[in-house]
Amino acid sequence: MRGRIEDGQPVTIGPVEPAVVEAGDVVLVRWKGGVLLHLVKEATRDRVLIGNNVGRVNGWASRRDVLGRVVRVHPLGS
């Protein structure tokens, strides 16, 4: 998420109804046996396309796998 959230930068994640997640949101999502904090690139009725802030796309995830949404990015060192 370089440029938007730097490595090691603290964030606050809040609950979110997966149905309201849209492109541009940063979400915590279950992905391949783990969890990732990623940018939503596109959203359909059932899925979200996740990737990073510098152009990489990971792939489609079910909306059921969206666990939360970033509500605040804290300054580094806080």
Secondary structure, DSSP 8 states (H G I E B T S, - for coil): -TTTS-TT--EEEE---GGG--TT-EEEEEETTEEEEEEEEEE-SSEEEEE-TTS-EEEEEEGGGEEEEEEEE--TT-
